[in-house]
Amino acid sequence: MNETWQRELSELISIPSVSADPAHREDVKRAGEWVCDFIRTKCGGTAELTPFGDKELALGEVPASHDPERAPTVFVYNHFDVQPPAPLDLWETPPFELTIKDEWAYARGVTDDKGQLFIMLKAAQQLVEANALPVNLHFACDGEEEIGGTTIVDYIRTGAVDAQAGIIFDGGMTTVDKPEIELAVRGLIAFDVKVRTGERDMHSGMYGGAALNAIHVLMRCFESVLADENGLLPEPLRAGIIAPTEEELQGWSSLPPGDQMLANQGAKPLYPNAGADFYKRTFAEPSADVNGIIGGKPGLRNTTLSVQASGEFTIRLAPGQDLNTIGSAAERLLRAAAPTGAELDITWKGTPPGIVNPESPVVQLALDAFEKVVGVRPLLTRAGGTLPIVPALADAGIPTVISGFGLPESNVHSPNERFLARYFETGVETAAELYAAFAKLPAS
């Protein structure tokens, strides 16, 4: 990483844009201003940190070097907020100082996502300076991705984005030098469930075995929506799944074995074949997890029959599933599992899954671009997590390439976050090749 790049990225890294901490609200805005200034001064574009709702977006336009009226437009999204650095005592280098050590660049946000945002900006700068940017670039970056903000989704839904392709570098690859393009993200529904079974808590010796216990009811309700002995959710919660293609399955077979992925995290398999099914389960199937239960008096040997309990659980929606269909089905299962006399209060909200057609010209051009630079054709994978911008872009008719150069060893969201330093140059070259490849798309 040359000195100029290191100095520029260090400026962005040094801004502690921790969106989860209100004390850093102005720092988040400063990071957005840095992005806008780079677009204006280094890329020759226009950009402003623009209020949108109660937050701001860094919105910028960089015109094609020649005949921009006839050039296609590429939408570029990244985020400039970062996770809190705590616990600080586990960091080996200052979290907001870019440090190059042993082939790695260390800093909070160097992988997620400031380093990858820098890659996209630097590729634009290089093409502009060479008078060779063949597409119009529409940058839209936010400072709330790490807290689940949806301002960028609201912006896209206004119809303000008219683009023929999108690029999101906020991910990575499972194995060094084997790039991946994620064709889908799972959706997410969050449920809050409250149970009441009586007027007041009671002596379990006097009423246990005869009166309803709210904690037991809650456990029974949650059991109705969880995976069976084969790791599959109940059929009503599997409706609408878009199965992976043979090309996808073939690509997943070359990823590290699922047993290894579980073992690396110190995890125990949910069922005997969980390792063999790992990628199907995390990429292409819905899952449900109880996230917390409140009831009784935890930590005390309290022989009381509780009449109130509450809990939260989430369902990850597989690509193709409808949020309202699955949410309603889950609520029906919960209510059906509750015994007569139990009162349930259920609320839920969520984000739909998103999917990109692997046969899209945008995906095919991206595969060629990565292969040209890296020398390896990317695997077509899916993301087990949720990224609300993906379904929003799909609804807007903008096929999007989701990729990046992070690695499992990058310690994202953890102390000592790091990015393999040689991937800055590779990343910039790849991003520039993507911009060039998308010039082959029709302008409208």
C-alpha positions as CSV (number, residue, x, y, z in Angstrom):
1,M,0.0,0.0,0.0
2,N,1.7,3.2,-1.2
3,E,2.2,6.2,1.1
4,T,-0.4,8.4,-0.6
5,W,-3.1,5.7,-0.2
6,Q,-2.1,5.0,3.4
7,R,-2.2,8.7,4.3
8,E,-5.7,9.2,2.7
9,L,-7.2,6.1,4.3
10,S,-5.7,7.0,7.6
11,E,-7.6,10.2,7.5
12,L,-10.9,8.4,7.2
13,I,-10.0,5.7,9.7
14,S,-9.0,8.3,12.3
15,I,-12.6,9.6,12.5
16,P,-14.3,7.5,15.3
17,S,-17.6,7.3,13.4
18,V,-19.3,4.9,15.9
19,S,-23.0,5.1,15.0
20,A,-24.1,3.1,18.1
21,D,-22.8,5.8,20.4
22,P,-24.7,9.1,20.5
23,A,-21.5,10.8,21.7
24,H,-20.0,10.2,18.2
25,R,-22.9,11.6,16.3
26,E,-20.8,14.5,14.9
27,D,-18.0,12.1,14.1
28,V,-20.3,10.0,11.9
29,K,-21.2,13.2,10.0
30,R,-17.6,14.1,9.7
31,A,-16.9,10.7,8.1
32,G,-19.7,11.4,5.6
33,E,-18.2,14.8,4.8
34,W,-14.8,13.1,4.2
35,V,-16.5,10.9,1.6
36,C,-18.1,13.8,-0.1
37,D,-14.9,15.8,-0.1
38,F,-13.0,12.9,-1.7
39,I,-15.6,12.7,-4.5
40,R,-15.4,16.4,-5.2
41,T,-11.7,16.9,-5.0
42,K,-10.2,13.6,-6.1
43,C,-12.9,12.3,-8.5
44,G,-14.0,15.5,-10.0
45,G,-17.7,14.9,-9.1
46,T,-20.3,16.6,-7.1
47,A,-21.3,15.5,-3.6
48,E,-23.0,16.7,-0.5
49,L,-23.8,15.2,2.9
50,T,-27.6,15.4,2.5
51,P,-30.1,15.3,5.3
52,F,-32.7,12.5,4.8
53,G,-35.1,11.9,7.5
54,D,-33.3,12.2,10.8
55,K,-30.0,11.1,9.3
56,E,-27.7,12.0,6.4
57,L,-26.5,10.3,3.3
58,A,-23.3,11.1,1.4
59,L,-24.6,11.4,-2.1
60,G,-22.3,12.0,-5.0
61,E,-22.2,11.9,-8.8
62,V,-19.2,11.3,-11.0
63,P,-19.9,11.6,-14.7
64,A,-18.4,9.4,-17.3
65,S,-15.3,10.9,-18.9
66,H,-16.9,10.9,-22.4
67,D,-20.5,11.4,-23.5
68,P,-22.1,10.9,-20.0
69,E,-25.6,11.4,-21.4
70,R,-25.2,8.1,-23.3
71,A,-23.2,6.2,-20.7
72,P,-24.9,3.7,-18.3
73,T,-25.0,4.5,-14.6
74,V,-23.6,2.4,-11.8
75,F,-24.9,2.8,-8.3
76,V,-22.2,2.3,-5.5
77,Y,-23.1,1.8,-1.9
78,N,-20.9,1.6,1.1
79,H,-21.2,2.7,4.7
80,F,-18.9,5.0,6.7
81,D,-20.0,4.1,10.2
82,V,-18.1,1.5,12.3
83,Q,-18.7,-0.8,15.3
84,P,-17.6,0.3,18.8
85,P,-13.9,-0.6,19.4
86,A,-14.5,-2.1,22.9
87,P,-13.0,-4.0,24.6
88,L,-10.0,-1.7,24.1
89,D,-7.6,-3.8,26.2
90,L,-7.7,-6.6,23.5
91,W,-6.5,-4.3,20.7
92,E,-2.8,-4.7,19.8
93,T,-2.8,-1.4,17.9
94,P,-4.8,1.8,18.4
95,P,-8.2,1.1,16.8
96,F,-8.5,4.5,15.1
97,E,-4.9,4.6,13.8
98,L,-4.2,2.7,10.5
99,T,-1.3,0.3,11.2
100,I,0.4,-1.9,8.7
101,K,2.0,-5.0,10.3
102,D,2.8,-8.4,9.0
103,E,1.0,-7.9,5.6
104,W,-2.1,-6.8,7.3
105,A,-3.7,-3.3,7.8
106,Y,-5.2,-3.0,11.3
107,A,-7.9,-0.5,12.4
108,R,-11.6,-0.4,13.3
109,G,-13.5,-0.2,10.0
110,V,-10.5,-1.2,7.8
111,T,-12.6,-4.1,6.4
112,D,-16.1,-3.1,7.5
113,D,-16.4,-0.9,5.6
114,K,-14.1,2.1,5.3
115,G,-11.3,0.2,3.6
116,Q,-13.7,-1.2,1.0
117,L,-15.4,2.2,0.5
118,F,-11.9,3.6,-0.1
119,I,-11.3,1.0,-2.8
120,M,-14.4,2.1,-4.7
121,L,-13.5,5.7,-4.4
122,K,-9.9,5.2,-5.4
123,A,-10.9,3.2,-8.5
124,A,-13.1,6.0,-9.6
125,Q,-10.3,8.5,-9.0
126,Q,-7.8,6.6,-11.1
127,L,-10.2,6.2,-14.0
128,V,-11.1,9.9,-13.9
129,E,-7.4,11.0,-13.8
130,A,-6.8,8.7,-16.8
131,N,-9.8,10.3,-18.6
132,A,-11.1,6.7,-18.9
133,L,-14.2,6.4,-16.6
134,P,-16.7,4.8,-19.0
135,V,-19.8,5.0,-16.8
136,N,-21.6,7.5,-14.6
137,L,-21.2,6.7,-10.9
138,H,-23.9,7.4,-8.4
139,F,-22.5,7.1,-4.9
140,A,-24.9,6.8,-1.9
141,C,-23.2,6.0,1.4
142,D,-24.7,6.0,4.9
143,G,-23.6,6.2,8.5
144,E,-26.0,3.8,10.2
145,E,-25.5,0.4,8.6
146,E,-24.0,-0.9,11.9
147,I,-27.2,-0.1,13.8
148,G,-29.6,-1.5,11.2
149,G,-30.7,1.9,9.8
150,T,-32.9,2.0,6.8
151,T,-32.3,5.5,5.5
152,I,-30.6,4.2,2.4
153,V,-33.6,2.0,1.7
154,D,-36.0,4.9,2.1
155,Y,-33.8,6.9,-0.3
156,I,-33.9,4.2,-3.0
157,R,-37.7,3.8,-2.6
158,T,-38.1,7.5,-3.6
159,G,-37.0,6.6,-7.1
160,A,-34.0,8.8,-7.0
161,V,-31.7,6.1,-8.2
162,D,-31.7,5.4,-11.9
163,A,-29.0,2.9,-12.6
164,Q,-28.3,-0.1,-14.7
165,A,-26.1,-1.9,-12.2
166,G,-25.1,-1.7,-8.5
167,I,-22.0,-2.6,-6.6
168,I,-21.7,-3.2,-2.9
169,F,-18.3,-4.0,-1.5
170,D,-19.2,-4.9,2.1
171,G,-18.3,-8.5,2.2
172,G,-15.5,-10.8,1.3
173,M,-14.4,-14.4,0.6
174,T,-14.3,-17.5,2.6
175,T,-10.8,-18.5,1.3
176,V,-7.8,-16.3,0.4
177,D,-7.7,-15.5,-3.3
178,K,-11.0,-17.2,-4.1
179,P,-13.4,-14.3,-4.7
180,E,-17.1,-14.7,-4.2
181,I,-20.2,-12.9,-5.5
182,E,-23.2,-13.1,-3.3
183,L,-26.4,-13.5,-5.2
184,A,-28.8,-13.3,-2.3
185,V,-29.3,-12.2,1.3
186,R,-31.7,-13.6,3.8
187,G,-34.5,-11.5,5.2
188,L,-35.3,-11.1,8.9
189,I,-38.5,-11.0,11.0
190,A,-38.2,-10.1,14.7
191,F,-40.9,-11.3,17.0
192,D,-41.8,-10.1,20.5
193,V,-44.0,-12.5,22.5
194,K,-45.7,-11.8,25.8
195,V,-47.6,-14.4,27.8
196,R,-50.0,-14.0,30.7
197,T,-51.7,-16.9,32.4
198,G,-53.2,-15.5,35.6
199,E,-53.6,-12.5,37.9
200,R,-50.5,-13.0,40.1
201,D,-47.6,-15.4,40.7
202,M,-48.4,-18.3,43.0
203,H,-46.8,-20.9,45.4
204,S,-45.7,-23.8,43.1
205,G,-46.4,-26.3,45.9
206,M,-50.0,-25.2,46.3
207,Y,-50.8,-24.6,42.6
208,G,-48.0,-26.3,40.5
209,G,-49.4,-29.1,38.3
210,A,-52.9,-27.5,38.3
211,A,-52.4,-23.9,37.1
212,L,-50.7,-22.7,33.9
213,N,-47.1,-21.5,34.1
214,A,-46.4,-18.6,31.7
215,I,-42.8,-19.6,31.2
216,H,-43.9,-23.2,30.2
217,V,-46.4,-21.7,27.8
218,L,-43.8,-19.5,26.2
219,M,-41.4,-22.5,25.8
220,R,-44.2,-24.5,24.2
221,C,-45.0,-21.7,21.8
222,F,-41.4,-21.2,20.8
223,E,-41.0,-24.9,20.2
224,S,-43.7,-24.7,17.6
225,V,-41.6,-22.5,15.3
226,L,-38.2,-24.1,15.8
227,A,-36.3,-26.6,13.7
228,D,-37.1,-30.3,13.9
229,E,-34.6,-33.1,14.4
230,N,-33.4,-32.6,10.8
231,G,-32.8,-28.9,11.2
232,L,-35.8,-27.9,9.1
233,L,-38.4,-25.4,10.1
234,P,-42.1,-26.4,10.0
235,E,-43.5,-26.5,6.5
236,P,-45.6,-23.3,6.9
237,L,-42.4,-21.4,7.5
238,R,-40.7,-22.9,4.4
239,A,-43.1,-21.6,1.8
240,G,-41.7,-19.7,-1.2
241,I,-38.0,-20.8,-0.9
242,I,-36.1,-20.3,-4.2
243,A,-33.8,-23.4,-4.4
244,P,-30.1,-22.8,-5.3
245,T,-29.1,-23.6,-8.9
246,E,-26.8,-26.4,-9.8
247,E,-24.0,-23.9,-10.5
248,E,-24.4,-22.4,-7.0
249,L,-24.4,-25.9,-5.4
250,Q,-21.3,-26.8,-7.3
251,G,-19.5,-23.6,-6.2
252,W,-20.5,-24.2,-2.6
253,S,-19.0,-27.6,-2.6
254,S,-15.6,-26.0,-3.0
255,L,-16.0,-23.9,0.1
256,P,-14.4,-25.1,3.4
257,P,-16.3,-28.0,4.8
258,G,-19.3,-27.1,7.0
259,D,-17.9,-29.2,9.9
260,Q,-14.8,-27.1,9.8
261,M,-16.8,-23.9,9.7
262,L,-18.7,-24.9,12.8
263,A,-15.6,-26.2,14.6
264,N,-13.7,-23.0,13.9
265,Q,-16.3,-21.1,15.9
266,G,-16.4,-23.6,18.7
267,A,-20.0,-24.5,17.8
268,K,-21.8,-27.8,18.1
269,P,-23.9,-29.0,15.2
270,L,-27.7,-28.6,15.5
271,Y,-28.3,-32.1,14.1
272,P,-26.0,-35.0,12.9
273,N,-25.7,-33.8,9.2
274,A,-25.5,-30.0,10.0
275,G,-21.9,-29.9,8.7
276,A,-22.8,-31.5,5.4
277,D,-25.8,-29.2,5.0
278,F,-24.1,-26.1,6.3
279,Y,-24.2,-23.9,3.2
280,K,-27.7,-25.0,2.2
281,R,-28.9,-24.2,5.7
282,T,-27.2,-20.8,6.0
283,F,-27.5,-19.6,2.4
284,A,-30.8,-21.1,1.1
285,E,-33.1,-22.1,4.0
286,P,-35.0,-20.2,6.7
287,S,-33.9,-20.5,10.3
288,A,-35.4,-19.6,13.6
289,D,-33.6,-18.7,16.8
290,V,-34.8,-17.7,20.3
291,N,-32.8,-14.6,21.3
292,G,-34.0,-14.2,24.8
293,I,-36.5,-15.2,27.5
294,I,-37.6,-13.2,30.5
295,G,-39.6,-14.8,33.3
296,G,-39.5,-15.7,36.9
297,K,-36.6,-14.6,39.0
298,P,-33.4,-15.9,37.3
299,G,-30.5,-16.7,39.7
300,L,-32.8,-17.4,42.6
301,R,-34.2,-20.7,43.9
302,N,-37.7,-19.3,43.8
303,T,-40.5,-21.9,44.1
304,T,-43.0,-19.7,42.4
305,L,-45.3,-20.4,39.5
306,S,-44.9,-17.4,37.1
307,V,-47.9,-16.0,35.4
308,Q,-46.0,-13.6,33.1
309,A,-43.2,-14.3,30.6
310,S,-41.8,-12.7,27.5
311,G,-39.3,-13.5,24.9
312,E,-37.9,-12.6,21.5
313,F,-37.1,-14.7,18.5
314,T,-36.1,-14.1,14.9
315,I,-36.7,-15.9,11.7
316,R,-34.1,-15.6,8.9
317,L,-36.1,-15.7,5.6
318,A,-34.7,-17.6,2.7
319,P,-34.5,-16.0,-0.7
320,G,-37.9,-16.0,-2.4
321,Q,-39.9,-16.0,0.8
322,D,-42.6,-13.4,1.5
323,L,-42.2,-11.5,4.8
324,N,-45.9,-11.2,5.5
325,T,-46.7,-14.8,4.5
326,I,-44.1,-16.2,6.9
327,G,-44.7,-13.7,9.7
328,S,-48.4,-14.5,9.7
329,A,-47.7,-18.3,9.5
330,A,-45.4,-18.0,12.5
331,E,-48.0,-16.1,14.5
332,R,-50.6,-18.8,13.8
333,L,-48.2,-21.5,14.9
334,L,-47.5,-19.6,18.1
335,R,-51.1,-19.1,18.9
336,A,-52.1,-22.7,18.1
337,A,-49.5,-24.0,20.5
338,A,-50.8,-21.9,23.4
339,P,-53.2,-23.8,25.8
340,T,-56.6,-22.5,26.6
341,G,-56.5,-19.7,29.1
342,A,-53.1,-18.3,28.1
343,E,-53.1,-14.8,26.7
344,L,-50.6,-14.0,24.0
345,D,-49.5,-10.6,22.8
346,I,-47.4,-11.0,19.6
347,T,-45.8,-8.2,17.6
348,W,-43.4,-8.6,14.7
349,K,-41.7,-6.6,11.9
350,G,-39.0,-7.4,9.4
351,T,-37.0,-7.0,6.3
352,P,-37.6,-9.1,3.2
353,P,-34.8,-11.3,1.6
354,G,-33.2,-10.2,-1.7
355,I,-31.9,-12.1,-4.7
356,V,-30.1,-11.4,-7.9
357,N,-30.6,-13.5,-11.0
358,P,-27.3,-15.3,-11.7
359,E,-28.0,-15.1,-15.5
360,S,-28.2,-11.3,-15.3
361,P,-25.7,-9.5,-17.7
362,V,-24.5,-7.6,-14.6
363,V,-23.5,-10.8,-12.8
364,Q,-21.9,-12.3,-15.9
365,L,-19.9,-9.1,-16.6
366,A,-18.8,-9.1,-13.0
367,L,-17.6,-12.7,-13.1
368,D,-15.5,-11.8,-16.1
369,A,-14.1,-8.7,-14.5
370,F,-13.0,-10.5,-11.3
371,E,-11.5,-13.3,-13.3
372,K,-9.5,-10.9,-15.4
373,V,-7.9,-9.3,-12.4
374,V,-7.7,-12.0,-9.8
375,G,-7.2,-14.9,-12.2
376,V,-10.0,-16.9,-10.6
377,R,-13.6,-17.0,-11.5
378,P,-15.7,-16.0,-8.5
379,L,-17.9,-18.5,-6.7
380,L,-21.6,-17.7,-6.7
381,T,-22.7,-17.8,-3.1
382,R,-25.4,-16.3,-0.9
383,A,-25.2,-14.4,2.4
384,G,-26.7,-15.9,5.5
385,G,-27.2,-12.4,7.0
386,T,-29.6,-9.6,6.1
387,L,-28.9,-6.4,4.1
388,P,-32.1,-4.4,3.6
389,I,-30.6,-2.4,0.7
390,V,-30.5,-5.6,-1.5
391,P,-34.2,-6.2,-1.8
392,A,-34.7,-2.4,-2.2
393,L,-32.4,-2.4,-5.2
394,A,-34.1,-5.5,-6.6
395,D,-37.4,-3.8,-6.3
396,A,-35.9,-0.8,-8.1
397,G,-34.8,-3.1,-11.0
398,I,-31.1,-2.6,-10.3
399,P,-29.1,-5.9,-10.5
400,T,-26.3,-5.6,-7.9
401,V,-22.9,-7.2,-7.4
402,I,-22.3,-8.0,-3.7
403,S,-18.7,-8.8,-3.0
404,G,-15.6,-7.6,-1.4
405,F,-12.1,-8.6,-0.1
406,G,-12.7,-9.3,3.6
407,L,-11.7,-12.6,5.0
408,P,-12.8,-14.8,8.0
409,E,-9.5,-13.8,9.6
410,S,-10.4,-10.1,9.3
411,N,-11.9,-10.0,12.8
412,V,-14.9,-7.9,11.6
413,H,-16.8,-6.5,14.6
414,S,-14.0,-7.7,16.9
415,P,-10.8,-6.3,18.4
416,N,-7.8,-6.2,15.9
417,E,-10.0,-5.8,12.8
418,R,-7.7,-6.2,9.9
419,F,-7.5,-6.3,6.1
420,L,-4.9,-8.1,4.0
421,A,-2.9,-5.1,2.7
422,R,-2.3,-6.4,-0.8
423,Y,-6.0,-6.5,-1.4
424,F,-6.1,-2.7,-1.5
425,E,-4.3,-2.7,-4.9
426,T,-6.2,-5.8,-6.1
427,G,-9.5,-4.3,-4.9
428,V,-8.9,-1.0,-6.7
429,E,-8.0,-2.8,-9.9
430,T,-11.0,-5.1,-9.6
431,A,-13.4,-2.2,-8.9
432,A,-12.0,-0.3,-11.9
433,E,-12.5,-3.4,-14.1
434,L,-16.1,-3.6,-12.9
435,Y,-16.7,0.0,-13.8
436,A,-15.2,-0.7,-17.3
437,A,-17.2,-3.9,-17.8
438,F,-20.5,-2.2,-17.0
439,A,-19.9,0.2,-19.8
440,K,-21.2,-2.6,-22.0
441,L,-24.7,-2.3,-20.5
442,P,-27.4,-0.3,-22.3
443,A,-27.8,3.2,-20.8
444,S,-31.5,2.7,-20.2
